[in-house]
Amino acid sequence: MTETQIDLTAIRRAATDDVIHRRDLERAGLSRSLIARRCQPNGPWQRLMPGVVQLGNTEPSRRQLVRAAAAYAGEDAVITGLDALRAHGAPVQPTGPIHLLIPASRRLRDLATVHIERTTRLFSSILPDELRYAPPARATLDAARCNTPEDELDALLSVPVRQGMCSVAELRAELDNGSQRGSAAPRAALANLGQGNRAAVHAFAMRLAARTPIPAPRWNITVYDRLVQPVATVDSWWDEVAMAWTISKHRVWEDPALQALRNTGVLLVHSTPFELHADPEGVVRKLSRAFLLASKRRRPAVHAEQSVRQRPTG
């Protein structure tokens, strides 16, 4: 086949994101010499990685590099790290080498743009772009172990939790079960994350509340007594049964306002941020049982209104 005989339309249809493996070009009738000639410095194409071609000579996008890395590593490779987190929907901007996992039985060399890790724990999800990605917890810990500056670890580890992709407990399990190389700093950061920042804790709490069989609550509510005096502000409120849910590091007996709230007859459920992530199913059960109990007693004469605090988003 000569240059004039190349069916560029058919070749582009066979490519994805203008990235194609050399063997697919050969199946289309192109010789290796013709492919090499078109990938020369002044040619219309370029070689992104061994055996992988971009049908263009402009700077490849991150998406094209990810696809090229997957083509280079083969069908059993799994994309992990920040690129996997981004594919799952996390608001991160991947930079540096693309991190790939391959079976421990294989051998494949690193490239300047690709970091290869051999593993016996090769779990993945196939997303709409038809590439294989590590689950969010695995992707996060792989990113954390790969030279992430310590002052950025807290922010990185909080991303999948804040987005509802996984819990702190799942991150901790992944850290315990995965590679221990480079795990000291992520482990310390994860211990702090167990308490969570308020926005992340509220976002996760909203997702837990949605998993219960009880009605949806209102959020950030101030409860008033029968004299219309403010008693306490709570995180969640079920008005039909006068049930409140508070989430804080402090216990109820350490907060006079919450003690006063209980004295009004409100059924108060309390959880710590650590409890939400360590035992989410237990929290769901506790809320469900409490709502049932609250529905069986006479509703106290209290009134609730939206707090001036901004409503959390989930």
N, C-alpha and C positions, 0 to 999 in steps of 0.2 A: 504493500500500500504506500502511495506517495502522499505528500502534503495535500495535494489537490483532491485526493480521493477520500480524505478524512471526513466522516459525517459528524460534525461537531454537535449538531442537535441531538443525535442519538447518544453520543458520548456524555453530554451534559445530563441527559435523562438518566443515565446509568450512575451518575455521581450524586452525592448529597452534599449540599453546601459547597458545591464545586470541588469537592475532595473525592478522590477515587484511588483505589489500589492499582498498582501496575498490572496485576494479573487480570483485572477487569478491562484494562486498556488492551492487553494482549488478546483477550477473548473477542474484543471488538475488531481485531485484525491489525492492530498496530504492532510493529516490530519494536524490540528493545532499543535498537539504534534510532528509530524515529522518535520514540518517547524521549530518549536521552537528548536528541537534537532539539526538540521543542522545549526541553527544560534547561537549556544553556542560559547563561546570564542575560542574554538579550532576547531570549525566546519568549513565546506567549504563555508558557506554563512554567511552573517551578516545582522542584522536589522539596517537600516539606520534611519528610522523614524517610528512612530507608524503605523503598517500595511503595511510597505514598506520594501522590502528585496533586497539586492544586491546579485547576484549570484556569489559571490566571497568574499574573506576575505582580499583583499588588501585595501590600503587607497583609498577611493572613490575620483574620480576626481570632479572638480567643475561641470562639465556637468552632472555627475551622481547625484550629490546633488540637482541640479536644477530640474532634472526629478523626483527625489524622493520627493522633496517639492511639486511639482505640483500634484503628485499622492496622497500625504498626504492630500492636501487641497481640492482636488476634481476638477471636470470638469469645474466648474464655476470660478475657481481661475485664476488670471492673474498675471504673473511675471512682476515685475517692477524694478526700480533702475538700478544699474550697469549691472546686468545680462541681463536685457532687452536691454540696450544700446549695449552691446556686441553682442547680438543676431541680432540686426539691422545692425551690421557691424562696430560699433565704436571701436577704438583702446583703450579699457579700460581693466583693470584687476580687476574683482570683488573680493572682500574679505568680510569677516564677514557674518552675517546672510543673507540668501536669502529673499528678500522683496516680499511679495505676497499681492495682493488685493483680497478681497472677498466681496460679497454683504453685505450690512449693516444689512440685516435680519439674517445673519448667525452668529454663535458663534464658534470660533475655537481658541485653545490656542497656544501661541507662543512656540517655541522650542529653544534650544540653537543655532540651525543652521537655524531657520526660524523666520522671523518677519512677523506677520499677521496684516494687516490694513483693517478695514471695511470701505466701501465707497459706496456712491450712484452713483458715476461717474465711471462706470466700462466699459471702452472702451478698445478694444484689437484688435490685428492682429494675425492670425495664420500663423506662419512662417514654412519653410520647415521641421523643426523638429517636427511639429504638436503640439507644445505647444503654449499657448496663452500669448502674450506679450503686455505690455502697449505701446502706441505710443511713439516716441522718446522724445517729449516735456514733457509728463507726467513722463516718466521714469527718465529723467534728473532732474526734480524738486523733485521727490520723493527721489532720491539719495541726492540731495542738502539739503533737509530738515532733513535727517537722520544722524545727527552728522558728516557731512563733515566739516573738519577744515576750518575756514574762509580763511586761506591763500591758500587753494586749490579750492575755489569756482570759481574763475575766469577761471581756467583751465578746470574745469568740465563743466561749462556752455558754454564754447566756443566749446566743442567737437562736439555736434550735429550741431551747426552752421557751423563750419569748414568743416564737412563732408556732408553738404547739406541736413541733415535730417529734419531740421526745421529752422525757422527764429527766431530772437530775439523777434519779435512781437508775434510769437506763444508761446515762452517761457513765455513772459509777460502775455499773456492771460491765460495760464495754471496756472501761479502763482496767478493771480487774482481770478480764478474760483475754484481753488483747496483748499485743507486744508491750513489754515493760521497758523497752529502750526509749529513753527520753520522756518517761512518764512522771518523774518526780515533780516538775513544775506544774503540769496539768493537774496532778493529784492535789497539790496544795491549793490551786485556784478552785478546784471543784469543791473542796471542803468549805470554802467561803461562799460559793454559789448556792450551797444547800439552804442558806438563809434567804437568798434572793433579794433583788431590789423590788420596791413596791409595785412598779408597773408590771414587771415580769410575773410577780406572784399573782397579781389580780388577773392578768390575762390567762394564766394557767388555771386559776380558780374558776373563771367563767367557763372554761372548757370542761372542768370537772362537774360543775353544776348542770351543764347541758347533758351530761351523761346520766343524770339521775332520772327516775320515773316521775318526779314531782314537778309542779309548775315552775316556770322560769321566775327567778327572783328579780327584784329591782336592786340597783347597785348604788353604793355610796349614799346611804339614807340616814337622816337624822330622826331619831325617835323622840316623841314628846309624851309627857304623862297626861293624866286626865285634866290637869290644870293648864295644859298647853305650854308647859315649861320643857325646854330641851333636856334630855337625859343623857343621850350618848349618840355618837355617829357610828354606824356599823357598815361593814363591807357589803353585805347582802341582806335583803329583807323580803320575807314572804308575808304580805299584809293580811291575806285571808286567814292566816292562823297565828299572826303576830310572832313569827319566828325570825331570829336574827342569826347571822353568821359573821364572826369576826376572825380575822387572820392576822396574827402578830406573834413576835417572839415572846412577848410577855404573857403570863397566865392571867386568867380572869381576876383572881384575888389580888393581883398587883395593880389593878386599874379600878379606882373608885367609881368611875362612870359606868363601867360594865357591871360592877356590883349593884349599883343603883338601878341599872336596867333590869337585872334579874328580879329586883325587889318589886318592879311594876307588874310582874307576872309574865314578862316576855320569855319565851323559851330560847335560850342562848346557846348556840353551838360555837365552839372555839377550836381553831386549828392553828398550828404553827406552820411557817413556810416550809420547814424541813418535813413536817408530816405530809404536806401536800405532795411532795415529790417522792418521799420514801414509801408512802403507802396510799397512793391515789385511790385504789379500790376501796380501802378502808374508809376513806373520807366520803366517798360516794355512798357507802352503806350507812355511815353515821348520819349524814344529812337525810337520807330516806327514812331511817328509823325515827329521827327527831321530828320530821314533818308529820309522820303518822301519829306520834304522841301528841304533838301540838294540836292536831285536828280533833282529838278526842276530849280536849278540855275546853272550858269556856274561855272565849277570847277576852283578854284584858282590855281595859279602856285606854288604849294608847293610840297615838296618831303619828304618822310618818310622812316626811317630805324629803324631796331630793336635797342632798347636801350641796353646798357651794363648791365642794371638790369636784373636779372634772370626772365624768363617768369614764371608767376604764374601757378600753377597746380590746377585743379578742381576736 
